[in-house]
């Protein structure tokens, strides 16, 4: 990232964080709501009684759920796990896959 852009980004985030303190937001309620939704989606994948998905494909779907909620999965999802390993540049995004 360009150094100037990085400095502007940091200053912008600092300003937003300072201003948001005065807004009455129940962050616990928001976090709990998202967490429950994520866990329900993961449970649905894990407990599916179909023989269509193998374990690797289930892990791939779970990682897609994390991506959907912008949860960093590190380098674990730099390729499509289920069928075969693809080079980083050829990785399909979850939103581009047919579910």
C-alpha positions as CSV (number, residue, x, y, z in Angstrom):
1,X,0.0,0.0,0.0
2,X,1.2,3.5,-0.8
3,X,2.6,5.1,2.4
4,X,0.4,8.3,2.0
5,X,-2.7,6.1,1.7
6,X,-1.7,4.1,4.7
7,X,-1.2,7.2,6.8
8,X,-4.5,8.6,5.7
9,X,-6.2,5.3,6.4
10,X,-4.8,5.2,9.9
11,X,-5.8,8.8,10.7
12,X,-9.3,8.2,9.3
13,X,-9.8,5.1,11.5
14,X,-8.5,7.0,14.5
15,X,-11.1,9.7,13.9
16,X,-13.9,7.3,13.3
17,X,-13.0,5.4,16.5
18,X,-13.0,8.6,18.5
19,X,-16.3,9.8,17.1
20,X,-18.1,6.4,17.4
21,X,-17.5,6.4,21.2
22,X,-20.4,8.9,21.5
23,X,-22.8,6.7,19.6
24,X,-25.0,4.4,21.7
25,X,-24.3,1.0,20.1
26,X,-24.7,-2.3,21.9
27,X,-21.6,-4.0,20.4
28,X,-22.3,-7.2,22.5
29,X,-25.8,-7.6,20.9
30,X,-24.4,-7.1,17.4
31,X,-21.5,-9.5,18.0
32,X,-23.8,-12.1,19.6
33,X,-26.2,-11.8,16.7
34,X,-23.5,-12.3,14.1
35,X,-21.9,-15.1,16.1
36,X,-25.1,-17.0,16.4
37,X,-25.8,-16.6,12.7
38,X,-22.3,-17.9,11.8
39,X,-22.6,-20.8,14.2
40,X,-26.0,-21.8,12.7
41,X,-24.6,-21.8,9.2
42,X,-21.6,-23.9,10.3
43,X,-23.8,-26.3,12.1
44,X,-25.9,-26.8,9.0
45,X,-22.8,-27.6,7.0
46,X,-21.4,-30.0,9.6
47,X,-24.6,-31.9,10.3
48,X,-25.8,-32.2,6.8
49,X,-26.9,-35.8,6.2
50,X,-25.9,-35.9,2.6
51,X,-23.1,-37.9,1.1
52,X,-22.5,-35.2,-1.5
53,X,-19.8,-33.3,0.5
54,X,-16.7,-35.0,1.8
55,X,-14.9,-33.6,4.9
56,X,-12.6,-31.3,2.8
57,X,-15.6,-29.8,1.0
58,X,-17.3,-29.2,4.3
59,X,-14.2,-27.4,5.6
60,X,-14.2,-25.4,2.4
61,X,-17.8,-24.3,2.9
62,X,-17.1,-23.3,6.5
63,X,-14.1,-21.2,5.3
64,X,-16.5,-19.6,2.8
65,X,-18.8,-18.7,5.7
66,X,-15.9,-17.0,7.5
67,X,-15.1,-15.1,4.3
68,X,-18.7,-14.0,4.0
69,X,-18.4,-12.3,7.4
70,X,-14.9,-11.0,6.7
71,X,-13.3,-13.2,9.3
72,X,-9.6,-13.7,8.4
73,X,-8.7,-17.4,7.8
74,X,-5.1,-16.7,7.3
75,X,-3.4,-18.5,4.4
76,X,-5.6,-21.6,5.0
77,X,-8.0,-20.6,2.2
78,X,-5.6,-19.4,-0.6
79,X,-6.9,-22.3,-2.7
80,X,-10.0,-24.4,-3.2
81,X,-9.6,-27.2,-0.8
82,X,-12.2,-29.6,-2.0
83,X,-11.2,-30.9,-5.4
84,X,-7.5,-30.1,-5.8
85,X,-5.0,-27.5,-4.9
86,X,-4.9,-24.5,-7.1
87,X,-2.1,-21.9,-7.3
88,X,-2.8,-18.7,-5.3
89,X,-3.6,-16.7,-8.4
90,X,-6.2,-19.2,-9.7
91,X,-8.1,-19.5,-6.4
92,X,-11.9,-19.1,-6.8
93,X,-13.6,-16.7,-4.5
94,X,-16.5,-18.3,-2.6
95,X,-19.0,-15.9,-4.1
96,X,-17.9,-17.1,-7.6
97,X,-18.6,-20.8,-6.8
98,X,-21.8,-22.6,-7.4
99,X,-23.1,-23.7,-4.0
